Amino acid sequence: MAHVLRIRLSIVKKNKDMNSKTFTLLLFLFIGNYFVNAQEVSTLLNDPGRRFEAMHWHEDGRIYSIDYYNGRLYQIQLDGTVTTLLSGFTNLAGGGFGDDNFFYFSDIFSGSIHRLNEDGTETQIASGINQPVGVQASNDPDTLYVASYGSSAIYKVSISGGTATLWVSGNGLSGPDGMAIHESGDLLIANFNNNKIHRVTTSGEISLFATIPSTGFMGYMTRAGEYVYVPSIAGNRVYRVDMAGNVEVFAGTGSAGHADGVALEATFTDPNGITSNAAGDTILVADENYLRLITGFITVATEEAELLDLLEVYPNPVKDILQVKYRLKTTGTFNWEVINTQGIVQRQENVHAIAHQTDSLQMNVKGLAAGWYVLRCSNKNGEAQTYSFLKL
């Protein structure tokens, strides 16, 4: 399994020319770690007797998985151990942790919502929902959002009262299953039936948030840091969507298979369940009877107040278009350069009057020769600089 590498390189100087010794040292340090730290897919386990679907990872480390076909609830360990917690259901569909730290799950064809108790038993807390699937904690500790696949609607379930109340429906919802909370507190909903993700405000207003460039069924959804991740079941890929609704392919070639490796070169078959740990640096994906880990997130940050509070570069390796995610502390100018191993600038751009906000920039590196490069990002006068490394 790859380890997470968090690089904090900040160079403050008047001279904007990169010193060759500095460049060589940075390149040496990075290349020595790159192949064990690039985002990569590995197989946690392959169990033909189980079918992993919806998955949920609590901040305390508990990982639960729903087996739709066998009507079971499992607990998963990162050493590959799987324990059956509950069985005897016809079809379970989805679940989620409430603010009370209990796990809640849906029995799709009975229309009921259940709680896993501390002693390992279960308690039905609500019923009467048309094919309930996903479960998501809300901003009210006593209320759960429940996605109704059969009614293309979202219900609010009172944990203490045991009631299920229709909240929103229609307006583009089509077989909703996956849910996550936007950084604003709004609810994000992934449609199973098509490639749309919708956003619902706390007052119930629905709008289109993102369109996944893949036709066919979509899986569940998870929030990790400033992104949500959603698998395309029909597209055999995992997509990443930022809080502005921008979409990119995160993992998978689109071909069916179970090949491990660099995320964009790995293959999946009907990926559906997805979850992430509290740190947001490990993602677990279920495809058929496989469980796959995605690790090796590379984050580059700087401590310079005038530059970047956070900088993430992806995908890496890159082919044509590079994305840089940043959060500026002040409004200003963002300079970027792509430099080859001889220290010669190959591409550069100055982006002016960037607002004080989280955003991302696209950098066109199409046409550059394959190999290693350095991405240098700097503030207006170049006194604060941050370096990241690219492989084309």
C-alpha positions as semicolon CSV with decimal commas, in nm:
position;residue;x (nm);y (nm);z (nm)
1;M;0,000;0,000;0,000
2;A;0,126;0,348;-0,086
3;H;0,190;0,596;0,191
4;V;0,066;0,954;0,188
5;L;0,327;1,216;0,108
6;R;0,263;1,571;0,218
7;I;0,531;1,803;0,081
8;R;0,582;2,146;0,236
9;L;0,839;2,327;0,023
10;S;0,856;2,703;0,048
11;I;1,140;2,912;-0,090
12;V;1,157;3,287;-0,023
13;K;1,402;3,484;-0,234
14;K;1,433;3,792;-0,450
15;N;1,583;3,619;-0,750
16;K;1,316;3,445;-0,954
17;D;1,564;3,218;-1,136
18;M;1,574;2,869;-0,992
19;N;1,912;2,768;-0,858
20;S;2,026;2,450;-1,039
21;K;2,141;2,287;-0,716
22;T;1,805;2,358;-0,555
23;F;1,627;2,215;-0,856
24;T;1,841;1,900;-0,862
25;L;1,792;1,842;-0,491
26;L;1,416;1,883;-0,511
27;L;1,396;1,657;-0,813
28;F;1,606;1,389;-0,645
29;L;1,397;1,396;-0,328
30;F;1,071;1,376;-0,516
31;I;1,157;1,109;-0,774
32;G;1,286;0,887;-0,495
33;N;0,938;0,892;-0,339
34;Y;0,710;0,937;-0,638
35;F;0,630;0,582;-0,732
36;V;0,533;0,485;-0,377
37;N;0,333;0,802;-0,325
38;A;0,142;0,862;-0,650
39;Q;-0,232;0,806;-0,626
40;E;-0,267;0,438;-0,688
41;V;-0,521;0,159;-0,665
42;S;-0,458;-0,164;-0,477
43;T;-0,681;-0,461;-0,399
44;L;-0,771;-0,499;-0,032
45;L;-0,959;-0,823;-0,086
46;N;-1,151;-1,038;-0,334
47;D;-1,426;-1,246;-0,176
48;P;-1,646;-1,436;-0,426
49;G;-1,894;-1,522;-0,148
50;R;-1,981;-1,159;-0,079
51;R;-2,102;-0,866;-0,287
52;F;-1,996;-0,530;-0,149
53;E;-2,222;-0,234;-0,226
54;A;-2,273;0,078;-0,013
55;M;-1,985;0,147;0,229
56;H;-1,938;0,386;0,517
57;W;-1,624;0,483;0,709
58;H;-1,667;0,645;1,050
59;E;-1,412;0,890;1,184
60;D;-1,334;0,644;1,465
61;G;-1,215;0,389;1,207
62;R;-1,521;0,164;1,176
63;I;-1,593;0,059;0,817
64;Y;-1,932;-0,094;0,735
65;S;-2,046;-0,241;0,406
66;I;-2,391;-0,338;0,280
67;D;-2,436;-0,664;0,087
68;Y;-2,748;-0,602;-0,121
69;Y;-2,771;-0,948;-0,273
70;N;-2,719;-1,147;0,048
71;G;-2,900;-0,910;0,285
72;R;-2,605;-0,869;0,521
73;L;-2,414;-0,596;0,700
74;Y;-2,037;-0,638;0,727
75;Q;-1,759;-0,472;0,919
76;I;-1,432;-0,440;0,726
77;Q;-1,079;-0,412;0,860
78;L;-0,790;-0,270;0,660
79;D;-0,607;-0,601;0,696
80;G;-0,877;-0,755;0,475
81;T;-1,079;-0,917;0,755
82;V;-1,457;-0,912;0,702
83;T;-1,702;-0,982;0,987
84;T;-2,076;-1,035;0,937
85;L;-2,262;-0,813;1,184
86;L;-2,620;-0,872;1,070
87;S;-2,790;-1,113;0,831
88;G;-3,135;-1,245;0,748
89;F;-3,259;-0,947;0,548
90;T;-3,389;-0,989;0,193
91;N;-3,216;-0,689;0,038
92;L;-3,027;-0,411;0,213
93;A;-2,947;-0,102;0,007
94;G;-2,759;0,173;0,185
95;G;-2,675;0,334;0,514
96;G;-2,489;0,601;0,699
97;F;-2,375;0,719;1,041
98;G;-2,592;0,958;1,236
99;D;-2,462;1,239;1,453
100;D;-2,515;1,005;1,746
101;N;-2,245;0,775;1,597
102;F;-2,492;0,489;1,546
103;F;-2,510;0,326;1,206
104;Y;-2,843;0,340;1,022
105;F;-2,930;0,133;0,717
106;S;-3,219;0,076;0,477
107;D;-3,415;-0,238;0,392
108;I;-3,512;-0,139;0,041
109;F;-3,815;-0,360;-0,025
110;S;-3,970;-0,341;0,322
111;G;-3,936;0,038;0,309
112;S;-3,782;0,056;0,656
113;I;-3,483;0,219;0,826
114;H;-3,293;0,032;1,098
115;R;-3,028;0,112;1,358
116;L;-2,733;-0,109;1,450
117;N;-2,725;-0,113;1,830
118;E;-2,416;-0,130;2,050
119;D;-2,493;-0,491;2,148
120;G;-2,499;-0,601;1,783
121;T;-2,877;-0,617;1,752
122;E;-3,087;-0,398;1,524
123;T;-3,390;-0,179;1,583
124;Q;-3,635;-0,055;1,322
125;I;-3,679;0,319;1,365
126;A;-3,899;0,416;1,066
127;S;-4,097;0,264;0,779
128;G;-4,325;0,361;0,492
129;I;-4,058;0,488;0,250
130;N;-4,076;0,375;-0,112
131;Q;-3,750;0,183;-0,171
132;P;-3,517;0,367;0,067
133;V;-3,150;0,357;-0,028
134;G;-2,895;0,613;0,098
135;V;-2,889;0,749;0,452
136;Q;-2,714;1,074;0,547
137;A;-2,687;1,268;0,872
138;S;-2,838;1,617;0,852
139;N;-2,768;1,941;1,040
140;D;-3,026;1,828;1,297
141;P;-2,886;1,555;1,529
142;D;-3,229;1,388;1,546
143;T;-3,291;1,389;1,172
144;L;-3,162;1,167;0,890
145;Y;-3,189;1,230;0,519
146;V;-3,307;0,916;0,339
147;A;-3,301;0,881;-0,039
148;S;-3,613;0,715;-0,180
149;Y;-3,519;0,540;-0,503
150;G;-3,879;0,441;-0,580
151;S;-4,024;0,792;-0,540
152;S;-3,719;0,990;-0,662
153;A;-3,742;1,184;-0,340
154;I;-3,562;1,268;-0,019
155;Y;-3,729;1,200;0,316
156;K;-3,649;1,336;0,659
157;V;-3,658;1,066;0,924
158;S;-3,694;1,156;1,292
159;I;-3,479;0,917;1,496
160;S;-3,663;0,977;1,824
161;G;-4,009;1,007;1,672
162;G;-3,980;0,720;1,424
163;T;-4,152;0,919;1,150
164;A;-4,060;0,961;0,784
165;T;-4,166;1,286;0,615
166;L;-4,136;1,363;0,245
167;W;-3,901;1,661;0,206
168;V;-3,820;1,714;-0,164
169;S;-3,898;1,528;-0,485
170;G;-3,882;1,568;-0,863
171;N;-3,689;1,863;-1,010
172;G;-3,432;1,633;-1,170
173;L;-3,406;1,369;-0,898
174;S;-3,412;1,028;-1,065
175;G;-3,354;0,726;-0,849
176;P;-3,135;0,905;-0,592
177;D;-2,895;0,689;-0,394
178;G;-2,565;0,853;-0,294
179;M;-2,561;1,161;-0,071
180;A;-2,297;1,390;0,081
181;I;-2,289;1,728;0,252
182;H;-2,155;2,027;0,057
183;E;-1,918;2,263;0,240
184;S;-2,208;2,511;0,262
185;G;-2,423;2,260;0,448
186;D;-2,643;2,188;0,146
187;L;-2,719;1,828;0,050
188;L;-2,562;1,676;-0,262
189;I;-2,750;1,387;-0,424
190;A;-2,628;1,146;-0,692
191;N;-2,890;0,994;-0,922
192;F;-2,857;0,622;-0,981
193;N;-3,057;0,640;-1,304
194;N;-2,847;0,900;-1,485
195;N;-2,528;1,104;-1,468
196;K;-2,657;1,399;-1,264
197;I;-2,570;1,527;-0,919
198;H;-2,814;1,773;-0,764
199;R;-2,782;2,019;-0,479
200;V;-3,057;2,084;-0,228
201;T;-3,042;2,384;0,002
202;T;-3,154;2,353;0,363
203;S;-3,476;2,529;0,257
204;G;-3,546;2,260;-0,004
205;E;-3,446;2,434;-0,328
206;I;-3,309;2,189;-0,585
207;S;-3,057;2,273;-0,859
208;L;-2,824;2,082;-1,088
209;F;-2,478;2,070;-0,930
210;A;-2,271;1,860;-1,172
211;T;-2,298;1,633;-1,473
212;I;-2,074;1,328;-1,486
213;P;-1,943;1,270;-1,843
214;S;-2,052;0,907;-1,843
215;T;-2,386;0,763;-1,943
216;G;-2,566;0,497;-1,744
217;F;-2,593;0,417;-1,377
218;M;-2,406;0,600;-1,100
219;G;-2,309;0,463;-0,762
220;Y;-2,298;0,607;-0,414
221;M;-2,099;0,917;-0,318
222;T;-1,850;1,022;-0,052
223;R;-1,708;1,354;0,066
224;A;-1,332;1,376;0,122
225;G;-1,189;1,718;0,197
226;E;-1,304;1,969;-0,061
227;Y;-1,428;1,708;-0,308
228;V;-1,698;1,451;-0,353
229;Y;-1,617;1,124;-0,528
230;V;-1,873;0,923;-0,720
231;P;-1,833;0,598;-0,916
232;S;-1,983;0,551;-1,259
233;I;-2,112;0,194;-1,256
234;A;-2,161;0,179;-1,632
235;G;-1,846;0,382;-1,703
236;N;-1,612;0,175;-1,482
237;R;-1,456;0,491;-1,341
238;V;-1,445;0,706;-1,030
239;Y;-1,502;1,079;-1,078
240;R;-1,399;1,367;-0,854
241;V;-1,611;1,682;-0,820
242;D;-1,502;1,997;-0,639
243;M;-1,731;2,224;-0,439
244;A;-1,795;2,440;-0,747
245;G;-1,924;2,141;-0,946
246;N;-1,618;2,093;-1,168
247;V;-1,576;1,728;-1,270
248;E;-1,270;1,522;-1,359
249;V;-1,186;1,155;-1,402
250;F;-1,010;1,046;-1,084
251;A;-0,954;0,673;-1,131
252;G;-1,015;0,408;-1,396
253;T;-0,955;0,378;-1,769
254;G;-1,320;0,306;-1,849
255;S;-1,247;-0,055;-1,941
256;A;-1,383;-0,334;-1,722
257;G;-1,131;-0,520;-1,509
258;H;-0,958;-0,535;-1,174
259;A;-0,607;-0,419;-1,260
260;D;-0,426;-0,228;-0,987
261;G;-0,174;0,052;-1,037
262;V;-0,170;0,428;-1,092
263;A;-0,526;0,551;-1,044
264;L;-0,587;0,665;-1,402
265;E;-0,443;0,340;-1,538
266;A;-0,630;0,102;-1,305
267;T;-0,949;-0,076;-1,408
268;F;-1,278;-0,135;-1,228
269;T;-1,585;-0,344;-1,301
270;D;-1,920;-0,188;-1,206
271;P;-1,786;0,022;-0,915
272;N;-2,071;0,118;-0,686
273;G;-1,986;0,166;-0,318
274;I;-1,735;0,429;-0,212
275;T;-1,621;0,580;0,117
276;S;-1,322;0,767;0,258
277;N;-1,149;0,801;0,592
278;A;-1,170;1,111;0,810
279;A;-0,836;1,246;0,685
280;G;-0,954;1,221;0,324
281;D;-0,632;1,053;0,212
282;T;-0,763;0,698;0,166
283;I;-1,065;0,600;-0,044
284;L;-1,228;0,257;-0,049
285;V;-1,418;0,147;-0,360
286;A;-1,638;-0,161;-0,401
287;D;-1,659;-0,320;-0,743
288;E;-1,841;-0,653;-0,755
289;N;-1,687;-0,878;-0,487
290;Y;-1,365;-0,672;-0,475
291;L;-1,265;-0,400;-0,232
292;R;-1,009;-0,154;-0,375
293;L;-0,804;0,108;-0,192
294;I;-0,696;0,437;-0,348
295;T;-0,403;0,591;-0,162
296;G;-0,100;0,813;-0,218
297;F;-0,261;1,156;-0,228
298;I;0,004;1,422;-0,288
299;T;-0,062;1,760;-0,135
300;V;0,177;2,052;-0,170
301;A;0,142;2,343;0,071
302;T;0,324;2,662;0,163
303;E;0,346;2,864;0,479
304;E;0,386;3,197;0,299
305;A;0,097;3,425;0,388
306;E;0,091;3,596;0,049
307;L;0,085;3,277;-0,154
308;L;-0,114;2,961;-0,098
309;D;-0,279;2,813;0,206
310;L;-0,326;2,486;0,019
311;L;-0,208;2,365;-0,320
312;E;-0,304;2,035;-0,477
313;V;-0,188;1,927;-0,820
314;Y;-0,375;1,660;-1,016
315;P;-0,381;1,438;-1,210
316;N;-0,021;1,335;-1,164
317;P;0,099;1,181;-1,400
318;V;-0,066;1,424;-1,641
319;K;-0,124;1,403;-2,016
320;D;-0,272;1,726;-2,151
321;I;-0,450;1,933;-1,887
322;L;-0,323;1,987;-1,533
323;Q;-0,546;2,112;-1,251
324;V;-0,412;2,316;-0,961
325;K;-0,633;2,359;-0,655
326;Y;-0,549;2,653;-0,432
327;R;-0,683;2,868;-0,152
328;L;-0,542;3,219;-0,155
329;K;-0,522;3,412;0,170
330;T;-0,541;3,747;-0,007
331;T;-0,654;3,870;-0,346
332;G;-0,359;3,878;-0,580
333;T;-0,172;3,739;-0,878
334;F;-0,095;3,372;-0,925
335;N;0,208;3,288;-1,139
336;W;0,285;2,938;-1,261
337;E;0,565;2,789;-1,470
338;V;0,642;2,439;-1,594
339;I;1,020;2,383;-1,593
340;N;1,214;2,093;-1,744
341;T;1,503;1,905;-1,582
342;Q;1,753;2,153;-1,727
343;G;1,581;2,435;-1,541
344;I;1,433;2,587;-1,861
345;V;1,078;2,723;-1,847
346;Q;0,853;2,538;-2,093
347;R;0,514;2,693;-2,012
348;Q;0,413;2,992;-1,802
349;E;0,114;3,210;-1,725
350;N;0,022;3,496;-1,494
351;V;-0,334;3,493;-1,365
352;H;-0,440;3,832;-1,231
353;A;-0,684;3,948;-0,963
354;I;-0,767;3,608;-0,822
355;A;-1,022;3,644;-0,546
356;H;-0,963;3,529;-0,191
357;Q;-1,134;3,192;-0,225
358;T;-1,085;2,827;-0,300
359;D;-1,062;2,769;-0,673
360;S;-0,879;2,570;-0,936
361;L;-0,685;2,656;-1,248
362;Q;-0,639;2,451;-1,563
363;M;-0,292;2,442;-1,715
364;N;-0,240;2,319;-2,070
365;V;0,074;2,105;-2,091
366;K;-0,020;1,936;-2,417
367;G;0,274;1,889;-2,650
368;L;0,546;1,871;-2,385
369;A;0,781;1,575;-2,413
370;A;0,729;1,284;-2,174
371;G;0,940;1,304;-1,860
372;W;0,979;1,487;-1,531
373;Y;0,902;1,856;-1,479
374;V;0,872;2,102;-1,192
375;L;0,564;2,320;-1,147
376;R;0,663;2,646;-0,980
377;C;0,385;2,861;-0,833
378;S;0,464;3,205;-0,694
379;N;0,304;3,519;-0,564
380;K;0,300;3,853;-0,741
381;N;0,667;3,945;-0,705
382;G;0,807;3,593;-0,688
383;E;0,941;3,630;-0,335
384;A;0,737;3,330;-0,214
385;Q;0,753;3,018;-0,427
386;T;0,613;2,667;-0,400
387;Y;0,732;2,371;-0,606
388;S;0,550;2,058;-0,713
389;F;0,666;1,780;-0,943
390;L;0,495;1,652;-1,255
391;K;0,537;1,346;-1,468
392;L;0,416;1,354;-1,827
